[in-house]
Amino acid sequence: MKYYKVSMFYKGKQQDFVIKSLNKAEAIIDAKKSFPGLLVKIEEITMPFNEKVKIFKDIINSKFLRKRLHYPSYIASIRQLAVLVKAGISLKDALEDIGENTKNSLIKELFLKAAEAIDSGKSLSDVFSEYEEYVGGVSLAMVRLGEQTGDLVMALNYLADIYDNMYQNRRKMIKALRYPVITLIFIVVAFVVLIMMVVPKFKAIFEQLHATLPLPTRILLGTERVLSNYGLLVFGIFVLIVFLLMFFYKTSINFKYQVDRILLKTFLIKQIIEYATLHRFLLTLSSLLRSGIPLLDSLKISEGIIGNEVIKRKIKIIITGINQGRPLADVFKETKIVNYIALRMISAGEESGELDIMLENAAKYYGDKFEDVIENMQSSIEPIMLSIIAAIVLLIALGIFLPMWDLANAAKNA
């Protein structure tokens, strides 16, 4: 989401206020809908301080107070809402019914608040914008699509499909990472136990002998000294750094861009982010086009589901190119956002008039590539894990056995 400073001329006075929206076009629509008067100026601004405070509280809630979105419950609630609305039940009653019967506290709060908002004349997207930190930009984008097109059922079904795909991808990633992560945790625990219990005994021996310790041993002793004297401080600093990284990632566009750019250059992570994002983006774009949404509007809506700032800026370039009347395949080629196989599909679809079908095929292509990466993730990570284990074992072995080999010489010099 972006923030815009809007200037409206009303009753002979200029009034300024800040509005939160997906893009400038949406901000203009929201401003005219919510505030009377003549629009004078609208410009994008950085995140206001009060929004940063809100994000700070949201991070505390989501990470420490366990206020999180439960994907299966959310997907089931969205599908149930689509079914009830399609059956002719009013949106307010459907929201109340789901909110009162769900066991998830966050979904209950969201749906009941949405029912109250509908009853007071507000839109469903107004409430979803307040909970964007939890339900994501894709939820807000699809709900607004349903309101704009008048087909909320279609938008809710698409939203449920998108989140179901995200949930399945997350489960596959967790399953693939479970063994390496557990292994790494045990390695770290074993290393700390050795440092805290074994190394101090060698420290006492060599202090008595006044021996010159080799570098690996000094590293082990230094690590032991830090953990013994400043262990809690080190842990606190680590937690603080992680928290600050999360905070700045959510509040600073430039910081987010730099982090996302690094992630897109990192081994294995690059492929996971790129394939999952492009699969979701192309599939959403294909669905919107099939529903009769114009290409430019479909691109703007699909942009809202992109989390990676680097890829999002490339989508903006594509939107600008389409706005200038250029072919979709040309701007895709210019941004290098997809490879030549997907580009050929998009070009063929544009020429044949079956762009939605070819975009769906391109999305399936990236979905298959994502599946391959996930299935082979464990075998890809194993060499890295073995290297880490080997480095730790070598450090401990050299740190402990090198002084023992020199023990005789040290005793003679005592």
N, C-alpha and C positions, 0 to 999 in steps of 0.2 A: 504494500500500500504506500501511496505517496501523500504528501501534504501540500496544500495549496492555500496561498493567501488570496482571498477574494475581496474585491472592492465593489460595493453596490451603492447606487445613488437612490435614496428613498426619502421622500418628504423634504426635499431641499437639502439633505445632508448626505455626506459620504460615510458609509459604514464599512468597516473592515472586520473580517473574521477569517478563521482558519477552517478548512474543510479537508476531510480525509477521503481519498478516492483511489480507484485503480489507475486512472490516467486523467489527462486534462479534459478530454471529452466528457468522461463520466462526472468529473468535478463540476463542469459547467451545468450539466443536467441536474445534479444534486443541488447546486447553489440556486438555480432558478426554481426548483421544486420546493426548497425549504425556506427561502428568504424572498420576500417581495422586493420589487424595485428593478432598476436598470443596471445591468452588469457593466461595470466600468473597466475593470482589469482583473486578470487572474494570473498568478505566477507561482511556480513551484518553489517551495522553501524546505529548509532542513526540518527535521523532526523537532517539534516544540518540547520545551523542558518538561511540561506536565505529562506528555506522552512517554518521555524517557522514564519518569518516575513510575508510571503505570506499568511499563515493561519490566522495570526493576522488581515491582511487586509480583508481576506475573511469573518471573523467573523463580522467585522465592516460592510462590504457590505451586508451580509445576514441578520443581526439583526437590523441594524440601517438605512441602505440605501435601504432596501427592495428588494435586488437582490436575489430572491428566485426562486426555481423550482416549476412551477405550474403543479402538477401531471396530471390532465386531458389533458392539452395541450401537455405535454411531451409524454403521452401514445398515444394520437391521432397522433402526429408527427412520432413516431416510427412505428406505424402500417401503416401510409401512406407511409413511406420510404420503408417498406417491400413490400407493394403492387406495388409501382413504380419500384423497382428493379426487382421484379418478372415479371413485365410486359415487361422487356427488356430495360427500360430506364437506361442510365448510372448513376452510383452512384453520380458523380459530378452534373449532371443536376437535379437529384432527390433531392439532398441536397439543391441546389440553389432554386429550385421551392418551397420547404417547407419553407426554411428560409425567402424567400421574401414574403410569404403569411401568415406566422404566426404573431399573434399580441403580443406574449410573447417576451419581449426583450432578455431574457437570451437564449431561444431556437433559436431565430433569429441569435444571436451572435454565438452560438455554431455551427449551421448548415452552416452558411455562411463561417465561419472560416474553417470548415471541408471541404467544397467545394474547398476553396483555397488550402488547404493542399493536397487534392487529385490531384488537377491540377498541383501541384509542385512536385509530386512524393511521398508524405508522405502517411502514412496509416491512416485510420479512427480512429484507436485506439490511435494514437499519439495525436490527438486533444482531444479525450475523456479523456485521462490521465490528460490533462491540466485542464479539468473541473470536475475532479473526486469529488472535494469538493462539487459540486452542484448536479451532476447526480448520485453520489455514485459508490462504487466499483463494484456493480453488473452490471452496464452499461458497464464499461470497460471490465469486465470479459466476458460478453456475446458478445461484439463486437470483442474481440480477438478470441473468439471461432469461430465466423463466418468467420474471416479471415483465421484462421488455417485450418478449415474444408472445406473452399470454399463454404459454404452454409450460406451466410449472412442473407438470408430471414428467414431461420429457427431460427437463433440466435436472430434476431430482433423480431420475433413473440414470442419467449420465454421471451425475455426481456419485451415486452409489457404486457404479461400475469403476469409476476412477479410483475411489478409495479402496474398493475391493482389490483392485490391481496393486495399489500401493501396499496394502496389508499383506498380500501374498508375497510380494517382492521382499518386504521386510522380514517375513517369516523365513524365507529362503536364505536371506543374508544371515540372520541369527543362527540358523541351523548350520550354515557353512562356517561361521566364525566361532561356534561354541567350543569345538575342540582346541583350536589355536589359542583362544582367550583363556580357557581353563589351564592349558599347559603353561602359558606365559605367567599366569597368576601363581601357579605352584613353583615356577622357577624363581620368581621374585621373592616369594615367601621363604624358599629354601636358601636363597642368597642372603636374605636379611638374618635368618637364624644362624647361618654360618658366621656372618660378620659379627653378630652380637654375642655368640657363645664360644666360638672356637678361636677367633682372631685375638681376643684379649689375652688368652693364655700364652700365645706366642709373643705377644707384646711384653708381658712380664718377664719372660725368659730372656729376650734380647736386650731389654733395658738393663738387666743385671750383668749381661756380658759386654755391654757397650759396643755392640756390633753395628756396622754400617748396613742398613737394610736396603735391599734392592727395591727398584721402583714399584713393581707389582705389590710388594708387601706394604710399602708406604701408602699406596692407594687404598688397600684394604684397611689399614690402620686409620687413615684419614676419614674414610667412610664410616668406620665404627665410631670414631670420635664425634662426628657430626650427628649420627643417629642417636648416640647415647646422650649427648648434651643438648641437642637442638631438634630432636625428633618431632616433637609436637609443633614447633615453630615451622619446620620444613613442610610438614603436612598442611599446616594452616596457610602457608604461602602458596603451596600448590593449589589448594582449594580456591584461594582468592584469585589466583591467576586464571584458573578455569572459569570462574564466575565472571571476571572482567572480560575475558575473551567472548563469552556468551553475550554479555551485555552490549559490548561494542559491536558485535556481529549483528545484533538486532537493531541497534540505534544509529549506526554510522554506515551509510551507503558505500563510502570509499573504503572503509575497513573491510566491509563484507565483500566488496569487489576484489580486494587484494587477497583475502583468504580463499575466496572461490577460485581465483586464478591459480593459486598455489595448489589447491586440491585437484584442479584439472591438469596439473603437471605431475601429480604424484602417482607412482606405480599402483596399478590395480584400482585405486580409488577413482582415477580419471575415467576408466572404462565404465565403472559402476554408475557414476553420476551421469555421464554422457548418454549411455544407452538407456537408462531408466527415464531420464528427463525427455529425451527425444521420442521415446516410445509413447510416453504420456501426452506430450505436446502434439505429435502427429495424429494420434488416435482421437484426441479431443477436437482438433481442427477438422479431421475427416467427419466426425459425428455432427459437428455444427454445420458444415457445408451440406451434408445429406439432409439436414433439417430445414434447409432453405435460407440459412443465414448468409448474407453477403461475405465475400472473402475477407474484405478489410475488417469488418466487424468480428468475424470469426477469429482473425489473427489477434485482434485487441483482447478478445475474451480469453483466448488460449494463452496469451502472454501472462495473464493473471495467475496461472497455475505453475509458472516457472519459478523455482526457488533459487537456482544458481544465477547470480548477478551477471556473470560473464555471458552466459547463454541468453539471458534476458535482454542484454544490450544488443546482441546480434538479432534477436527478434524485433527489436525496435527499428533497426536498420531495414529489416525486411518490410515492416509496416510502412516506413517512409517510402521505400521503393514502390510498393503497391499503390500508395497514395499518389505517386507521380505517374502512375499508369504503366509501369514496367511489368514484364512477365514474371510470374512467381519463380520459375526455374532460374531466371537470370539473377534475381536478388539472393536466392538460396546459394547459387554458385559463388556470388561475390562475397558472402559472409563466411563461406566454407563451414557452415554449420552441420551439413550432412556429407557423407562420402559420395563417391561417384555412382554407386549402385542405387542409393536412395534418390540421388539427383536425377538419374535416368528415369526412374519410376515417376517422379513428379513431373518431369518434362513430357513424358509420354501421356500422362493423365491430362495435362494442360492442353496438349495438342488434340487428344481424342474427345475431350469434353467429359472425361470420367475422372476428374481430379480427386473427388472424394474416395473413390475406390482405390486409386493408386496411392493416395496418402495412407489409407488403411493398410495396404500392402507394405508400404515403407515402415509404418508403425510396427507391423508384425515382424518385419526384418530386424528392427532394433530390439524388439522384444525377444526374438530368438537369440540375438547376440548377448543380451543381458542374461538369459538363461544359461548360455554356455559359460559366461564368466563366473556366474554363481556356482555352477556345477563343478567347475575346475578351480574354484577359489582355494580350496584346501590344499590341492597339489601345488598351487602357485605360492601359497604362503609357507609351505613346509621348508623350502630352502632358506627363507628368511628366519624362521623359527630355529632351524638347526644352526644357523650362523650365530644367532643370539646365544643359544645354549653353549655352543662351542666357545664363544668369546668369554662367557661367564666362567665356564669350567676351566678354561686356560688361565684366566686371571686368578682364580682361587688356587689352582694347582701351582702356578708360578709363585704366587704370593706366600704360600705355605711351605712348599718344598725347596725353593731356592735357598731360603735361610737355613733350612735343615742340612742342605748339602754343605753349606759354609759353617756349620755349627762347630766342627772340629777346629777350623782355623780361628773362629771367634774365641773358642775356649783357650787356645794357646796364647792368644793376645790378651786374655783377661788378667 
